[in-house]
Structures are given as structure tokens and as C-alpha cells.
Amino acid sequence: MESNITFAERLEAIGDKVTLALDGMIPRVAGPESELFSAMRYAALGGGKRLRPLFVIEAGALFDVPLKNLIRVAAAVECIHTYSLIHDDLPCMDDDDMRRGQPTVHKAYSEEIAVLAGDALQTLAFEILAHEETHSQPRIRVMLLERLAKAAGAQGMVGGQAMDMAASGKQMEMALIARMQRMKTGALIQFSVEAGALMAGASDEALNALSGFAHDLGLAFQITDDLLDACGNSSKTGKAVGKDAARGKASFVGDLGVDGARERAALLAKQAKGHLEIFGASALILRQSVDFVITRNG
């Protein structure tokens, strides 16, 4: 990678590559299934920062994993992330009308198609990982499948969402809020950061460093999301704000206050960068991603 490229340029370049890959993986289909595929494409190709794909590709580059393999893993991660957003936006969940600056899938299509589009993107993620083009060794592909299933399932993202729904209107201790957010947001970030190291058979030292980075970054990411909901502008976030307080949802801001949440995010950001020291200059973009996460406005 060019040493003078900016973080914004790198994020955009990776986003373009992953969008192009997804464009080829989600076909344009005529006939009875056309609306389903149209909704999948609408959600997956309709914007987004592609930050999790950046984690996959930049962390994988530390171990010289071929870009063509990393892009497939990044596309699978984006399928899981997009499916989760589609389902989160449904009336039975967060009931949102806007996502990424455009109508949510259930508004642009229907609730039934939104549910099915999310389901289809989830299964597509595992189809992508299972293909031999993702990695030549079946053992590695099975490991990736197992890790992503755990990150996305009841022990990860889905479990965290269930805790979030159950906690609506209730008080939660900070330790439980942190656990919920590690599952809901952090688990998929952790997989994204660690996937390349797993593909390369990296050392325990390297894996532990990336695990620590992902843990602290995931919490900083969610705290920033909470701050954006409390203090952000919907024209910049691309979605409604002020929802957490209105619905009595447990959050870092609700427990720590705005200033306390900002201090906690800054501390976690510093810790996240510290975990990357063993990688030296090769981890520059990953370090810069930390600043992007805690200063973003959308």
C-alpha cells in the first residue's frame, strides 16, 4: 500500500472493492425472486462506511494474506452486518424509517421482503466463506465459518441484541452494558480484525494483540454510537437520533453521561492503539481507524 495514502482514501478504496465484489455475488434476477434480490442489492450496495471490511483487509495485510481472499471475507462480514441492520430497523425491533440516508428496506419494499432479504444475506455470508476461493485449505474455511457463526449468533451479535431488547426501560449495571455491547457490536468487529491472522496461522502473540485491539475498539465504537444517538444530527448520521433515551434503552451515555462517555471512549481508543505496537508502521491504517471511530459524525 502507498505510504502517503490517507485513511479516508484507503477506506473509500476498500469500500469500492467490497461493493464491486458484492455486486457480483448478489445477482440481478428476473422472475418470482426478483424483488428479494432487488432488496438484497438495495441494502448491501446502498452505501455504508465499509469499516468492518477495512478491518478485515488491513489486519490481514499484516500477515501478507492475498487481497483476493481478504475481499471475500470482507464481503461476507458486510453481508452479516447488512442483514443485522435490516432486521434491527424492523417495526418489531427499533422501528426505523431511515438507514444510510435512504428509506429502510421494510419501507422501500415490505416487512416480509425485509425479513427475507436479511435472512438471505446472512446465508450468503456463509456461502462465500465456504467456497474454495476464500482459502485453499478446508480446515481454515471451517474455522472461519465457525468463528463467524459464533460472532453473529446467540453468543455474539444476536445474543447482544436480545439483551438490548430485554433491557428496554430497565436499569443495567455498567458491566452488563459492556457485556451486551461486546456481543452486539464487538463480536463482529473482533472476527473482522482476527480473520486474516487466522487465515495466515499467525502467532499467539499477534492474535492476542489483535484481540485486545478489537475488544477496546468495539467498545469505543459503541460508545460513539451512543453519543451520536444522544447528541448527533440525523442529517449526518443518516438515521434517526435520540431513540435510546426515548425508549429507555440501556447505554453508556445513560450510565456515564455525555462527558463520562467521551472520556471512556478516549481511554479505550488509547488502549486500542497500544495493542498494535508490536506491528510497527504496518498497522498505521488500523491506528488511524481508531481516531475515525471515535470522531465520526455518522
N, C-alpha and C positions, 0 to 999 in steps of 0.2 A: 504494500500500500504506500502511496506517496506520502512523504513525511510532512508536507505542507498542507495537506487537505484538512479542512475544518471539520468539526464534529457535525455541523449541520449538513455539510456536503456529503459526508460519509453516511449519515442517516438517510438522506434522500436517495443516494445511490443504492443502498441496500434495500430501501423501500421499493424502488423501481424494479430491482432484480426479483424480489419476492412477489410483487404484484404480477410481473410478467410470468413467473412460474405458476402462480395460482390461476392466471388467465388460461394457461394451457392445461391445467389439471381439472378445472371446472368447465365442462363443455357447454357450448350453446346447443340446446336440444330442441327440436320441434316435436310436436305431438303432445300426448297427455301429461308428460313430465315437464313440459317447458316452463310452467310457472314456478315449479320447485327450483329448477336450475337457475332461472332468472333471479329468484330471491337469494339463492346462494351467492351468485355473482354480485348482486346488488350490495350484499353485506360485506363480502370478502374483498371486493375490488373497489369499494366506495370510499377510500380514504383511510385514515388512521396513521399513527406515527411509525408503526412497524418497529417499535422499540425492542420487543422481545426477539424478533428476528435479528436485530443488531447484536443483542447479547449472544445469540447462538453463533453468529458468524465471527464476531470479534474474539470471543473466548475460544472458539475452535481454531482460529488463526494462530493462537499462541502455540498450538501443537502441530501446525502445518497440515491440518485436515483439509483435503481438497475442497475448494469452494463449491463445486457442483454437488457434493454430498451435503455440505452445510446448508445450502439453499433448500434442499428437500426437507431437512429437519426444521429449518426456519419456517417453511411453508406449512408444515404440519402443526407447529406451535401456533401459527397465526390462525389456522382453521379452528383449533381448540379455543383460542381467545375470542375469535369472532362468534363462534357458537355460544359462548358464555354471555357475550353482550346481547345477542338476540334474545336469549331466554331471560336474562336479567331485566330487559326492557318490557317484558310482557305484563299485561294488567295484573296477573296473579303474583307478580314479583314487585318490581319497582315502578311499573306503570308509567314508562317514559314515552314521550312523543317524538323526541329528537335524539339523534346519536350521530356524532361526527359531522354535525352541521346539516343533516338531512333527516327526513322522517324515518323513524324506526321501522324495522321490517314489518311488524304487525300493522303499522299504519299505512305503509306503502303497498302491502299485499293484504294479508289477513292473519288473524291469530293462528289459524290452523296451519297455514303455509309457513309462518314464522317458526312454530314448533318443529315442523318437519325439516325446514332449512337448517335449523340449529342441529337437529339430530344427524342430518346428512353430512354437515361439515365436521361434526365430531367423528363419525365413522371414516370419513375421507382422511382425516389426520392419521389414523392407524393404518389405512391402506397405503398411504405414502411411505410411512416408516417401514412397513413390511416388505416393500419392493426392494429387489436386489440392487437397484441403482442408488439406494440410500447408503448401503455399505455392503461390501463383498462378503463379509462374514455373517452367517445366520445368527451366531451367538451374540454379536453386537446388536443386530437388529432386534432380537428378542429382548435384550437388555434395555434398549431404547423404548420399545413398546411397553415393557413392564414399568419403567420409570415414568413415562408419560401418563400411563393409565393411573398410577398411584397419585401423581401430581394433580390430575384432573378429576379424580373420583372422590369417594367418601372420606378418604384420608387427606384430601387436599382441597381443591377448589370448590367442589360440590359440598363437601362437609363444612367448609367455611361459610358458604352461602346459607346452608341450613342453620348454622349457629346464628348468623346475622338475622335471618328471618325470625328465629325463635326469641331473639333478644329485643325485638322491637318494643319500645315503651318500657323496657326494664333497665335497671342499673346493672352494670357489669364492672368487675374489678379490672384494673389495667392489665394484669397478667392474662386474663381471659380474653380481653380485647386484642392483645398482642397475638395470642394463640390463634384466635379467629382470623386475624388478618394475615398471619403467616400461612394459613391454609388457603384462604380465599384468594389472596393476591400473590403471596410469596412463593407458593409451591410451584406455580408455572414459571415464575422468574428463575427459581432455583434450577428447574430442569433446563431451561434455556441456557443458563450460564454453564451448567455442568456437561451438557450433551457432547460437545466437542472433545472434552477431556476423556469422557467415557469411550468415544469412538477411537481415540488415539491410544488408549491404555496408559493414561498419564499416571504419574506417581501419586502416592497418598498425600504427599506434601502439597502438590499442586491442586489436587481435588479438595483438600481441606481449606486451602486458601480461597478457592473459588466458592466453596460452600459458605464460608464466612462472609465473603463479599456479597453473595446473593441474599443471605439472611438479612444483613443490615440494609442492603439496598431495597429489598422487598418491603421492609417496614417503613423506610423513608419514603418510598413510593406511595404507600397507602396513607401515611400522614399527610403528604402533599395533596393527595386526592381529597382527604377530609378538609384540608384548608381551602382547597378550591371550591368545595361544596359550601363551605361557610362564608367565604369571602370573595369568591370568584365571580366572573361576569359570563353569563350564558352565551353571549356573542363570541367570546373567546374560547370557552370550554366546549362549545358545540352541543351542549346538553343542559338540562335544567339544573339550577343550583338551589341551595337552601333546603334540600329534601331531607337530609339526615335529621336536622333539628325538628322540622315539621312533623316527621314520623316517629320521633323519639328513638332514633336508631343509635346504638352504641358506636362511639367513635373516639379517636384520640383527642380531637378538638373538644368534644363534650366533656372528656375527663380532665384534660390538661389545660384547657383554654387555648386561645389562639397563640399567645406568646409562648406558652409552655410547649405547645405542639411544634412551633417553629424551632425552638431550642433543641427539642428532641430530634427533629429531622436533621438539623445541622450536626449534632453529635453522631448520629448514625451514618451520615454522609462521610464524616471524617474517618470513622471506623472502617467503613466500606473501602475507602481508598487505601487505608493501611494494609488491608489484606492482600492488595495487589503488588506490594513492594517486591516480592520475590520474582515478579515477571519483568521488572525494569521498564524501559521505554516501550516495550512491545505492548504494554497494556494502556497506552496513552488514551485511546478512544474509550476504553472502559472507564478510566478515571474521569474523563470528560462527561461520560454518560451520567455519572453521579450528580454533577452540577446541573445537567439538563433536567434530571428527575426532580430535584428539589426547587428549581427556579421556573419550571414550566408554568404556563398560564392556561393550559388546556390539556 
